Amino acid sequence: MIELDGLTKQYRDRVAVDDLTVRVEPGRVTGFLGPNGSGKTTTMRCVLGLTRPTAGSATVLGVPYRQLSWPMRRVGALIDPRARHPGRTAYQHLAVLAQSNALPSSRVDEVVELVGLGSVAHERVRGFSLGMGQRLGIAAALLGDPDVLLLDEPVNGLDPEGIRWVRELLRGLAAEGRTVLVSSHLMSEMEDTADHLVVLGRGRLLADVSVAELLGAHAAVRVRSPEAPLLSVALRSAGAHVALELDGALRVEGLDAAAVGDVAFSAGVRVHELTRVVASLEAAYLELAGGDVEYRAGAA
């Protein structure tokens, strides 16, 4: 579990993280969303003890990260995939990390194969592509078989097959009861991967909600009728927001499909289509974040 209590980080006159209180629970994939500059990476760095908070606290498994005796055995992290010595091979990089936490060399062999780097494990990492570097970073995060994972943009640079692999990996780890916190700017991927979302805007918490709840809150009803003007008046009288779509159908917000059908029946209006339309995560996020999506400057 990861717990943030009033976490605040300020750099001179800029507040990167503003009084953030969140609990990231085990057993599910928690997506960490927000535009560039919203405070995601700063928050993760505070959890890992790489950045000292101005106020508040960040604990992992009930204690500050720095108090963990063998941190890689409890917490795996990927913040910067470039954090490696370019002259070392992938295997050497992982072996050094394993030695630092008294992990057996056999574990290096396991994660190398797990992330698909077996054929290039003994090549120097200076020649690695962005995608290969990401796989190496994920291997390092998994090295200690940790209870908690924090991954910052882990699918950046991966091909579709690699993205699917990461999705299945994270969901499998969460199913084992681990705590998984992952940030990504790929909304469609978060929609397919995450169970829960923590959304930031300008360092502040905008939402701490399940994916299903967020998408359900932004759902609408599509209804098509040969008597659309009459139906529109009846729906508005019932308190719904009604918009006309390009094909002549009505988009109704504020009433569920059953209520729309009841209104049409009461008004004596024929209905040819009645469909619940769930918003995409991108659409729901943009509506939730509002003007904050335009805030792009500063650290992530």
C-alpha positions in Angstrom: 0.0 0.0 0.0 1.1 3.6 -0.7 -0.3 6.4 1.5 0.0 10.1 0.9 -1.1 12.4 3.7 -1.2 16.1 2.8 1.8 15.7 0.5 3.1 19.0 -0.7 6.2 19.9 -2.7 7.0 23.5 -3.5 9.9 24.8 -5.6 10.4 28.5 -4.8 7.1 30.1 -6.1 5.8 27.0 -7.8 3.8 24.3 -6.1 4.4 21.0 -7.8 2.2 18.9 -5.5 -0.5 20.6 -3.4 -1.8 18.9 -0.2 -2.3 15.5 -1.8 -4.0 12.8 0.3 -4.4 9.5 -1.4 -4.3 5.8 -0.6 -3.2 3.4 -3.3 -4.6 0.0 -2.5 -3.2 -3.5 -3.3 -4.9 -5.9 -5.6 -5.7 -3.5 -8.4 -3.9 -1.4 -11.0 -4.1 2.3 -10.1 -3.6 4.6 -13.1 -2.0 8.0 -12.3 -3.2 10.6 -14.8 -2.6 14.2 -15.4 -1.0 16.5 -18.0 2.6 17.4 -18.1 3.4 19.5 -15.0 0.5 18.1 -12.9 2.9 16.6 -10.3 2.8 12.8 -11.1 6.6 12.3 -11.3 7.2 14.6 -8.3 4.8 12.6 -6.3 6.4 9.3 -7.2 9.9 10.7 -6.4 8.5 11.8 -2.9 7.3 8.2 -2.3 10.7 6.8 -3.2 12.6 9.3 -1.0 14.3 10.9 -4.1 12.6 14.3 -3.4 11.9 15.7 0.1 8.4 16.9 0.6 7.8 20.5 1.8 5.0 19.3 4.0 3.0 16.1 4.6 4.2 12.6 4.2 4.5 9.7 1.8 4.8 6.1 3.1 4.9 2.7 1.4 4.0 -0.5 3.3 3.4 1.7 6.3 6.9 3.3 6.6 8.9 5.9 4.7 10.8 4.3 1.8 14.2 5.1 3.3 13.4 2.9 6.3 13.0 -0.3 4.3 16.0 -2.6 5.0 16.0 -4.2 1.5 14.0 -1.7 -0.6 14.1 -3.6 -3.9 12.6 -6.6 -2.3 9.6 -4.6 -1.2 9.3 -1.8 -3.8 10.0 -1.8 -7.5 10.2 1.4 -9.4 10.7 2.8 -12.9 11.1 6.6 -13.0 13.8 7.2 -15.6 14.7 4.3 -17.9 17.9 6.1 -18.8 19.3 5.6 -15.3 21.9 3.1 -16.2 25.6 3.1 -17.1 25.9 3.1 -20.9 29.1 1.0 -20.8 27.5 -1.9 -19.0 25.6 -4.7 -20.5 21.9 -5.2 -19.6 23.0 -8.3 -17.5 25.7 -6.4 -15.7 23.3 -3.5 -14.9 20.8 -5.9 -13.3 23.5 -8.0 -11.6 24.9 -4.9 -9.8 21.4 -4.0 -8.6 20.8 -7.6 -7.5 24.0 -7.6 -5.4 23.0 -4.3 -3.7 20.0 -6.0 -2.3 21.5 -9.5 -1.7 19.4 -11.0 -4.5 20.6 -14.2 -6.2 22.0 -14.1 -9.7 19.4 -16.6 -10.8 16.8 -13.8 -10.3 18.7 -11.7 -13.0 18.3 -14.6 -15.4 14.6 -14.8 -14.6 13.7 -11.1 -15.2 15.9 -10.9 -18.3 13.8 -13.6 -19.9 10.5 -12.3 -18.4 11.0 -8.9 -20.2 12.2 -10.4 -23.4 15.8 -9.2 -23.4 17.4 -12.7 -23.4 18.9 -12.2 -26.9 20.5 -8.8 -26.0 21.3 -9.3 -22.3 25.1 -9.2 -22.9 25.0 -6.2 -25.2 26.0 -2.7 -23.9 23.0 -0.6 -23.1 24.3 2.4 -24.9 22.9 0.9 -28.1 19.5 0.1 -26.8 16.4 1.6 -28.3 13.9 3.4 -26.2 11.7 0.3 -26.1 14.6 -1.9 -25.0 15.5 0.6 -22.4 12.0 0.5 -21.0 12.1 -3.3 -20.9 15.4 -3.1 -19.0 13.9 -0.5 -16.6 10.9 -2.8 -16.0 13.3 -5.7 -15.4 15.0 -3.7 -12.7 11.7 -2.8 -11.1 10.7 -6.5 -11.0 14.2 -7.7 -9.8 13.3 -8.1 -6.1 9.8 -9.6 -6.7 8.4 -6.6 -4.9 5.0 -6.1 -3.1 4.7 -2.6 -4.6 5.4 -1.2 -8.1 5.6 2.4 -9.2 6.1 2.8 -12.9 6.2 6.2 -14.6 5.2 5.9 -18.3 6.3 2.3 -18.7 4.9 1.8 -22.2 6.6 4.8 -23.7 8.5 3.7 -26.8 7.1 0.2 -26.8 5.4 -1.3 -29.9 1.8 -2.6 -29.7 3.0 -6.1 -28.7 5.1 -4.6 -26.0 2.2 -2.5 -24.7 0.0 -5.5 -24.5 2.7 -7.4 -22.7 3.0 -4.6 -20.1 -0.8 -4.5 -19.7 -1.0 -8.2 -19.0 2.0 -8.1 -16.7 0.5 -5.3 -14.5 -2.9 -6.9 -14.3 -1.3 -10.2 -13.4 0.8 -8.6 -10.6 -2.2 -6.8 -9.2 -4.2 -10.1 -9.3 -1.5 -11.5 -7.0 -2.4 -8.9 -4.4 0.4 -6.4 -5.2 0.1 -2.6 -5.2 0.6 -1.2 -8.7 0.7 2.5 -9.5 1.3 3.4 -13.1 1.3 6.7 -14.9 0.7 7.0 -18.6 -0.4 9.6 -21.2 -2.0 6.9 -23.3 -5.7 7.2 -22.3 -6.8 4.2 -24.3 -4.2 2.0 -22.6 -5.2 3.2 -19.2 -8.8 2.4 -20.0 -7.8 -1.2 -20.8 -5.3 -1.6 -17.9 -6.3 0.3 -14.8 -9.0 -0.6 -12.3 -8.8 2.7 -10.4 -7.6 6.2 -11.3 -5.9 9.0 -9.4 -6.2 12.2 -11.5 -4.0 15.3 -10.8 -4.3 18.8 -12.1 -1.7 21.5 -11.2 -0.6 19.3 -8.3 -4.0 19.0 -6.8 -6.2 15.9 -6.7 -9.1 16.1 -9.2 -10.4 12.5 -8.8 -9.8 9.3 -6.8 -12.3 7.0 -8.5 -12.7 3.6 -10.1 -12.5 3.5 -13.9 -16.1 2.1 -14.1 -17.4 4.9 -11.9 -15.7 7.6 -13.8 -16.9 6.3 -17.2 -20.4 5.7 -15.8 -20.7 9.2 -14.5 -20.0 10.5 -18.1 -22.3 8.1 -19.8 -25.2 9.3 -22.0 -28.1 7.9 -23.9 -28.5 7.9 -27.6 -32.2 7.9 -28.7 -33.5 8.1 -32.3 -37.2 8.8 -33.1 -39.2 10.1 -36.1 -40.7 12.5 -33.6 -37.4 13.8 -32.3 -38.6 17.5 -31.7 -41.5 16.3 -29.5 -39.3 13.8 -27.6 -36.6 16.5 -27.1 -39.2 18.8 -25.4 -40.4 16.0 -23.2 -36.9 15.1 -22.1 -36.0 18.6 -21.3 -39.1 18.9 -19.2 -38.0 15.8 -17.3 -34.7 17.6 -16.5 -32.4 16.1 -19.1 -29.8 17.8 -21.2 -30.5 17.1 -24.9 -28.2 17.6 -27.9 -28.9 16.9 -31.5 -26.3 14.7 -33.2 -25.3 14.9 -36.9 -27.5 11.9 -37.9 -30.6 13.3 -36.3 -30.4 11.2 -33.1 -30.6 12.8 -29.7 -27.8 12.6 -27.1 -29.4 12.7 -23.6 -27.5 13.4 -20.4 -29.0 13.3 -16.9 -31.4 10.4 -17.4 -30.6 6.7 -17.9 -31.9 4.6 -20.8 -34.9 3.3 -18.8 -36.0 6.8 -17.8 -35.6 8.0 -21.4 -37.8 5.1 -22.6 -40.4 6.0 -19.9 -40.5 9.7 -21.0 -41.0 8.6 -24.6 -43.8 6.3 -23.6 -45.5 8.9 -21.6 -45.2 11.4 -24.4 -46.6 8.9 -26.9 -43.5 9.2 -29.0 -42.2 6.3 -31.1 -38.5 5.2 -30.5 -36.4 3.5 -33.1 -33.2 3.4 -31.1 -32.3 3.6 -27.4 -28.7 3.0 -26.5 -26.5 3.7 -23.5 -23.3 5.3 -24.6 -20.3 5.1 -22.3 -17.7 7.9 -22.7 -14.1 7.0 -23.5 -11.6 7.6 -20.7 -10.1 10.4 -22.8 -13.4 12.2 -23.1 -14.2 11.7 -19.4 -10.7 12.8 -18.4 -10.8 16.0 -20.6 -14.2 16.9 -19.1 -12.9 16.3 -15.6 -9.6 18.1 -16.0 -11.1 21.1 -17.8 -8.6 23.9 -18.2 -5.9 21.9 -16.4 -5.1 19.9 -19.6 -3.6 23.1 -21.1 -1.1 23.4 -18.3 2.0 21.8 -19.9 5.0 23.7 -18.4 7.2 22.4 -15.6 8.0 19.0 -14.3 5.7 16.1 -14.6 
